[in-house]
Amino acid sequence: MVIEWLKIKVVAELREKYIQQDEAIWTAALSQYPGFLAKQVWLSPRHEDEVVLVIHWASKEAWKEIPESILQATEEKFKAALGEGTYRIIEEGEYQVRKFPQGN
């Protein structure tokens, strides 16, 4: 499993709208692809202008199979719903999940 990790800076007053629109637009689009497994939204009580998205993919190959045209169209739809300049990605990362045997 591969994790796509995104930290978003968003206008604090729009954080809840960001989360709702992300679910309605981005999660709906990504979940159409078989490599998409799950998505978590992490919120810090100390940073009301940040949202962390943790997306679980079956593999890096499955994640990267999504056509660029779909990603661009989805971003345009999201931008139209939330407003130009109200959010931006400030950090991103990719992680592999390692599982270890459970001790007795």
MODELLER restraints for C-alpha pairs under 7 A, 6 or more apart:
rsr = mdl.restraints
at = mdl.atoms
rsr.add(forms.Gaussian(group=physical.xy_distance, feature=features.Distance(at['CA:1:A'], at['CA:56:A']), mean=6.87, stdev=0.5))
rsr.add(forms.Gaussian(group=physical.xy_distance, feature=features.Distance(at['CA:1:A'], at['CA:57:A']), mean=5.76, stdev=0.5))
rsr.add(forms.Gaussian(group=physical.xy_distance, feature=features.Distance(at['CA:1:A'], at['CA:58:A']), mean=4.78, stdev=0.5))
rsr.add(forms.Gaussian(group=physical.xy_distance, feature=features.Distance(at['CA:1:A'], at['CA:59:A']), mean=5.33, stdev=0.5))
rsr.add(forms.Gaussian(group=physical.xy_distance, feature=features.Distance(at['CA:1:A'], at['CA:96:A']), mean=6.07, stdev=0.5))
rsr.add(forms.Gaussian(group=physical.xy_distance, feature=features.Distance(at['CA:1:A'], at['CA:97:A']), mean=5.64, stdev=0.5))
rsr.add(forms.Gaussian(group=physical.xy_distance, feature=features.Distance(at['CA:2:A'], at['CA:56:A']), mean=6.00, stdev=0.5))
rsr.add(forms.Gaussian(group=physical.xy_distance, feature=features.Distance(at['CA:2:A'], at['CA:57:A']), mean=5.14, stdev=0.5))
rsr.add(forms.Gaussian(group=physical.xy_distance, feature=features.Distance(at['CA:2:A'], at['CA:58:A']), mean=6.32, stdev=0.5))
rsr.add(forms.Gaussian(group=physical.xy_distance, feature=features.Distance(at['CA:2:A'], at['CA:59:A']), mean=5.45, stdev=0.5))
rsr.add(forms.Gaussian(group=physical.xy_distance, feature=features.Distance(at['CA:2:A'], at['CA:60:A']), mean=6.05, stdev=0.5))
rsr.add(forms.Gaussian(group=physical.xy_distance, feature=features.Distance(at['CA:2:A'], at['CA:94:A']), mean=6.98, stdev=0.5))
rsr.add(forms.Gaussian(group=physical.xy_distance, feature=features.Distance(at['CA:2:A'], at['CA:95:A']), mean=5.68, stdev=0.5))
rsr.add(forms.Gaussian(group=physical.xy_distance, feature=features.Distance(at['CA:2:A'], at['CA:96:A']), mean=4.63, stdev=0.5))
rsr.add(forms.Gaussian(group=physical.xy_distance, feature=features.Distance(at['CA:2:A'], at['CA:97:A']), mean=6.17, stdev=0.5))
rsr.add(forms.Gaussian(group=physical.xy_distance, feature=features.Distance(at['CA:3:A'], at['CA:54:A']), mean=6.51, stdev=0.5))
rsr.add(forms.Gaussian(group=physical.xy_distance, feature=features.Distance(at['CA:3:A'], at['CA:55:A']), mean=5.56, stdev=0.5))
rsr.add(forms.Gaussian(group=physical.xy_distance, feature=features.Distance(at['CA:3:A'], at['CA:56:A']), mean=4.83, stdev=0.5))
rsr.add(forms.Gaussian(group=physical.xy_distance, feature=features.Distance(at['CA:3:A'], at['CA:57:A']), mean=6.15, stdev=0.5))
rsr.add(forms.Gaussian(group=physical.xy_distance, feature=features.Distance(at['CA:3:A'], at['CA:94:A']), mean=5.59, stdev=0.5))
rsr.add(forms.Gaussian(group=physical.xy_distance, feature=features.Distance(at['CA:3:A'], at['CA:95:A']), mean=4.92, stdev=0.5))
rsr.add(forms.Gaussian(group=physical.xy_distance, feature=features.Distance(at['CA:3:A'], at['CA:96:A']), mean=6.13, stdev=0.5))
rsr.add(forms.Gaussian(group=physical.xy_distance, feature=features.Distance(at['CA:4:A'], at['CA:54:A']), mean=5.86, stdev=0.5))
rsr.add(forms.Gaussian(group=physical.xy_distance, feature=features.Distance(at['CA:4:A'], at['CA:55:A']), mean=5.01, stdev=0.5))
rsr.add(forms.Gaussian(group=physical.xy_distance, feature=features.Distance(at['CA:4:A'], at['CA:56:A']), mean=6.56, stdev=0.5))
rsr.add(forms.Gaussian(group=physical.xy_distance, feature=features.Distance(at['CA:4:A'], at['CA:93:A']), mean=6.05, stdev=0.5))
rsr.add(forms.Gaussian(group=physical.xy_distance, feature=features.Distance(at['CA:4:A'], at['CA:94:A']), mean=4.88, stdev=0.5))
rsr.add(forms.Gaussian(group=physical.xy_distance, feature=features.Distance(at['CA:4:A'], at['CA:95:A']), mean=6.68, stdev=0.5))
rsr.add(forms.Gaussian(group=physical.xy_distance, feature=features.Distance(at['CA:5:A'], at['CA:53:A']), mean=5.82, stdev=0.5))
rsr.add(forms.Gaussian(group=physical.xy_distance, feature=features.Distance(at['CA:5:A'], at['CA:54:A']), mean=4.81, stdev=0.5))
rsr.add(forms.Gaussian(group=physical.xy_distance, feature=features.Distance(at['CA:5:A'], at['CA:55:A']), mean=6.48, stdev=0.5))
rsr.add(forms.Gaussian(group=physical.xy_distance, feature=features.Distance(at['CA:5:A'], at['CA:92:A']), mean=5.45, stdev=0.5))
rsr.add(forms.Gaussian(group=physical.xy_distance, feature=features.Distance(at['CA:5:A'], at['CA:93:A']), mean=4.94, stdev=0.5))
rsr.add(forms.Gaussian(group=physical.xy_distance, feature=features.Distance(at['CA:5:A'], at['CA:94:A']), mean=6.04, stdev=0.5))
rsr.add(forms.Gaussian(group=physical.xy_distance, feature=features.Distance(at['CA:6:A'], at['CA:52:A']), mean=5.58, stdev=0.5))
rsr.add(forms.Gaussian(group=physical.xy_distance, feature=features.Distance(at['CA:6:A'], at['CA:53:A']), mean=5.09, stdev=0.5))
rsr.add(forms.Gaussian(group=physical.xy_distance, feature=features.Distance(at['CA:6:A'], at['CA:54:A']), mean=6.63, stdev=0.5))
rsr.add(forms.Gaussian(group=physical.xy_distance, feature=features.Distance(at['CA:6:A'], at['CA:89:A']), mean=6.73, stdev=0.5))
rsr.add(forms.Gaussian(group=physical.xy_distance, feature=features.Distance(at['CA:6:A'], at['CA:91:A']), mean=5.87, stdev=0.5))
rsr.add(forms.Gaussian(group=physical.xy_distance, feature=features.Distance(at['CA:6:A'], at['CA:92:A']), mean=4.47, stdev=0.5))
rsr.add(forms.Gaussian(group=physical.xy_distance, feature=features.Distance(at['CA:6:A'], at['CA:93:A']), mean=6.55, stdev=0.5))
rsr.add(forms.Gaussian(group=physical.xy_distance, feature=features.Distance(at['CA:7:A'], at['CA:50:A']), mean=6.88, stdev=0.5))
rsr.add(forms.Gaussian(group=physical.xy_distance, feature=features.Distance(at['CA:7:A'], at['CA:51:A']), mean=5.87, stdev=0.5))
rsr.add(forms.Gaussian(group=physical.xy_distance, feature=features.Distance(at['CA:7:A'], at['CA:52:A']), mean=4.43, stdev=0.5))
rsr.add(forms.Gaussian(group=physical.xy_distance, feature=features.Distance(at['CA:7:A'], at['CA:53:A']), mean=6.45, stdev=0.5))
rsr.add(forms.Gaussian(group=physical.xy_distance, feature=features.Distance(at['CA:7:A'], at['CA:89:A']), mean=5.84, stdev=0.5))
rsr.add(forms.Gaussian(group=physical.xy_distance, feature=features.Distance(at['CA:7:A'], at['CA:90:A']), mean=5.73, stdev=0.5))
rsr.add(forms.Gaussian(group=physical.xy_distance, feature=features.Distance(at['CA:7:A'], at['CA:91:A']), mean=4.98, stdev=0.5))
rsr.add(forms.Gaussian(group=physical.xy_distance, feature=features.Distance(at['CA:7:A'], at['CA:92:A']), mean=6.20, stdev=0.5))
rsr.add(forms.Gaussian(group=physical.xy_distance, feature=features.Distance(at['CA:8:A'], at['CA:50:A']), mean=5.50, stdev=0.5))
rsr.add(forms.Gaussian(group=physical.xy_distance, feature=features.Distance(at['CA:8:A'], at['CA:51:A']), mean=5.12, stdev=0.5))
rsr.add(forms.Gaussian(group=physical.xy_distance, feature=features.Distance(at['CA:8:A'], at['CA:52:A']), mean=6.12, stdev=0.5))
rsr.add(forms.Gaussian(group=physical.xy_distance, feature=features.Distance(at['CA:8:A'], at['CA:87:A']), mean=6.64, stdev=0.5))
rsr.add(forms.Gaussian(group=physical.xy_distance, feature=features.Distance(at['CA:8:A'], at['CA:88:A']), mean=5.59, stdev=0.5))
rsr.add(forms.Gaussian(group=physical.xy_distance, feature=features.Distance(at['CA:8:A'], at['CA:89:A']), mean=4.43, stdev=0.5))
rsr.add(forms.Gaussian(group=physical.xy_distance, feature=features.Distance(at['CA:8:A'], at['CA:90:A']), mean=5.65, stdev=0.5))
rsr.add(forms.Gaussian(group=physical.xy_distance, feature=features.Distance(at['CA:9:A'], at['CA:49:A']), mean=5.65, stdev=0.5))
rsr.add(forms.Gaussian(group=physical.xy_distance, feature=features.Distance(at['CA:9:A'], at['CA:50:A']), mean=4.73, stdev=0.5))
rsr.add(forms.Gaussian(group=physical.xy_distance, feature=features.Distance(at['CA:9:A'], at['CA:51:A']), mean=6.69, stdev=0.5))
rsr.add(forms.Gaussian(group=physical.xy_distance, feature=features.Distance(at['CA:9:A'], at['CA:87:A']), mean=5.45, stdev=0.5))
rsr.add(forms.Gaussian(group=physical.xy_distance, feature=features.Distance(at['CA:9:A'], at['CA:88:A']), mean=5.41, stdev=0.5))
rsr.add(forms.Gaussian(group=physical.xy_distance, feature=features.Distance(at['CA:9:A'], at['CA:89:A']), mean=6.26, stdev=0.5))
rsr.add(forms.Gaussian(group=physical.xy_distance, feature=features.Distance(at['CA:9:A'], at['CA:90:A']), mean=6.32, stdev=0.5))
rsr.add(forms.Gaussian(group=physical.xy_distance, feature=features.Distance(at['CA:10:A'], at['CA:49:A']), mean=5.01, stdev=0.5))
rsr.add(forms.Gaussian(group=physical.xy_distance, feature=features.Distance(at['CA:10:A'], at['CA:50:A']), mean=5.82, stdev=0.5))
rsr.add(forms.Gaussian(group=physical.xy_distance, feature=features.Distance(at['CA:10:A'], at['CA:86:A']), mean=5.81, stdev=0.5))
rsr.add(forms.Gaussian(group=physical.xy_distance, feature=features.Distance(at['CA:10:A'], at['CA:87:A']), mean=4.20, stdev=0.5))
rsr.add(forms.Gaussian(group=physical.xy_distance, feature=features.Distance(at['CA:10:A'], at['CA:88:A']), mean=6.67, stdev=0.5))
rsr.add(forms.Gaussian(group=physical.xy_distance, feature=features.Distance(at['CA:11:A'], at['CA:49:A']), mean=5.63, stdev=0.5))
rsr.add(forms.Gaussian(group=physical.xy_distance, feature=features.Distance(at['CA:11:A'], at['CA:86:A']), mean=5.61, stdev=0.5))
rsr.add(forms.Gaussian(group=physical.xy_distance, feature=features.Distance(at['CA:11:A'], at['CA:87:A']), mean=6.48, stdev=0.5))
rsr.add(forms.Gaussian(group=physical.xy_distance, feature=features.Distance(at['CA:12:A'], at['CA:48:A']), mean=5.35, stdev=0.5))
rsr.add(forms.Gaussian(group=physical.xy_distance, feature=features.Distance(at['CA:12:A'], at['CA:49:A']), mean=4.22, stdev=0.5))
rsr.add(forms.Gaussian(group=physical.xy_distance, feature=features.Distance(at['CA:15:A'], at['CA:49:A']), mean=6.68, stdev=0.5))
rsr.add(forms.Gaussian(group=physical.xy_distance, feature=features.Distance(at['CA:18:A'], at['CA:82:A']), mean=6.75, stdev=0.5))
rsr.add(forms.Gaussian(group=physical.xy_distance, feature=features.Distance(at['CA:25:A'], at['CA:74:A']), mean=6.94, stdev=0.5))
rsr.add(forms.Gaussian(group=physical.xy_distance, feature=features.Distance(at['CA:25:A'], at['CA:78:A']), mean=6.36, stdev=0.5))
rsr.add(forms.Gaussian(group=physical.xy_distance, feature=features.Distance(at['CA:26:A'], at['CA:74:A']), mean=6.59, stdev=0.5))
rsr.add(forms.Gaussian(group=physical.xy_distance, feature=features.Distance(at['CA:30:A'], at['CA:36:A']), mean=6.42, stdev=0.5))
rsr.add(forms.Gaussian(group=physical.xy_distance, feature=features.Distance(at['CA:35:A'], at['CA:57:A']), mean=5.41, stdev=0.5))
rsr.add(forms.Gaussian(group=physical.xy_distance, feature=features.Distance(at['CA:35:A'], at['CA:58:A']), mean=4.90, stdev=0.5))
rsr.add(forms.Gaussian(group=physical.xy_distance, feature=features.Distance(at['CA:35:A'], at['CA:59:A']), mean=6.75, stdev=0.5))
rsr.add(forms.Gaussian(group=physical.xy_distance, feature=features.Distance(at['CA:35:A'], at['CA:62:A']), mean=4.76, stdev=0.5))
rsr.add(forms.Gaussian(group=physical.xy_distance, feature=features.Distance(at['CA:35:A'], at['CA:63:A']), mean=6.17, stdev=0.5))
rsr.add(forms.Gaussian(group=physical.xy_distance, feature=features.Distance(at['CA:36:A'], at['CA:56:A']), mean=6.40, stdev=0.5))
rsr.add(forms.Gaussian(group=physical.xy_distance, feature=features.Distance(at['CA:36:A'], at['CA:57:A']), mean=4.83, stdev=0.5))
rsr.add(forms.Gaussian(group=physical.xy_distance, feature=features.Distance(at['CA:36:A'], at['CA:58:A']), mean=6.45, stdev=0.5))
rsr.add(forms.Gaussian(group=physical.xy_distance, feature=features.Distance(at['CA:37:A'], at['CA:56:A']), mean=5.28, stdev=0.5))
rsr.add(forms.Gaussian(group=physical.xy_distance, feature=features.Distance(at['CA:37:A'], at['CA:57:A']), mean=5.35, stdev=0.5))
rsr.add(forms.Gaussian(group=physical.xy_distance, feature=features.Distance(at['CA:37:A'], at['CA:58:A']), mean=6.40, stdev=0.5))
rsr.add(forms.Gaussian(group=physical.xy_distance, feature=features.Distance(at['CA:38:A'], at['CA:55:A']), mean=5.96, stdev=0.5))
rsr.add(forms.Gaussian(group=physical.xy_distance, feature=features.Distance(at['CA:38:A'], at['CA:56:A']), mean=5.05, stdev=0.5))
rsr.add(forms.Gaussian(group=physical.xy_distance, feature=features.Distance(at['CA:39:A'], at['CA:54:A']), mean=5.62, stdev=0.5))
rsr.add(forms.Gaussian(group=physical.xy_distance, feature=features.Distance(at['CA:39:A'], at['CA:55:A']), mean=4.38, stdev=0.5))
rsr.add(forms.Gaussian(group=physical.xy_distance, feature=features.Distance(at['CA:39:A'], at['CA:56:A']), mean=5.99, stdev=0.5))
rsr.add(forms.Gaussian(group=physical.xy_distance, feature=features.Distance(at['CA:40:A'], at['CA:53:A']), mean=5.86, stdev=0.5))
rsr.add(forms.Gaussian(group=physical.xy_distance, feature=features.Distance(at['CA:40:A'], at['CA:54:A']), mean=5.04, stdev=0.5))
rsr.add(forms.Gaussian(group=physical.xy_distance, feature=features.Distance(at['CA:40:A'], at['CA:55:A']), mean=6.42, stdev=0.5))
rsr.add(forms.Gaussian(group=physical.xy_distance, feature=features.Distance(at['CA:41:A'], at['CA:51:A']), mean=6.91, stdev=0.5))
rsr.add(forms.Gaussian(group=physical.xy_distance, feature=features.Distance(at['CA:41:A'], at['CA:52:A']), mean=5.81, stdev=0.5))
rsr.add(forms.Gaussian(group=physical.xy_distance, feature=features.Distance(at['CA:41:A'], at['CA:53:A']), mean=4.85, stdev=0.5))
rsr.add(forms.Gaussian(group=physical.xy_distance, feature=features.Distance(at['CA:41:A'], at['CA:54:A']), mean=6.41, stdev=0.5))
rsr.add(forms.Gaussian(group=physical.xy_distance, feature=features.Distance(at['CA:42:A'], at['CA:51:A']), mean=6.13, stdev=0.5))
rsr.add(forms.Gaussian(group=physical.xy_distance, feature=features.Distance(at['CA:42:A'], at['CA:52:A']), mean=4.93, stdev=0.5))
rsr.add(forms.Gaussian(group=physical.xy_distance, feature=features.Distance(at['CA:42:A'], at['CA:53:A']), mean=6.31, stdev=0.5))
rsr.add(forms.Gaussian(group=physical.xy_distance, feature=features.Distance(at['CA:43:A'], at['CA:50:A']), mean=6.96, stdev=0.5))
rsr.add(forms.Gaussian(group=physical.xy_distance, feature=features.Distance(at['CA:43:A'], at['CA:51:A']), mean=5.51, stdev=0.5))
rsr.add(forms.Gaussian(group=physical.xy_distance, feature=features.Distance(at['CA:43:A'], at['CA:52:A']), mean=6.51, stdev=0.5))
rsr.add(forms.Gaussian(group=physical.xy_distance, feature=features.Distance(at['CA:57:A'], at['CA:63:A']), mean=6.07, stdev=0.5))
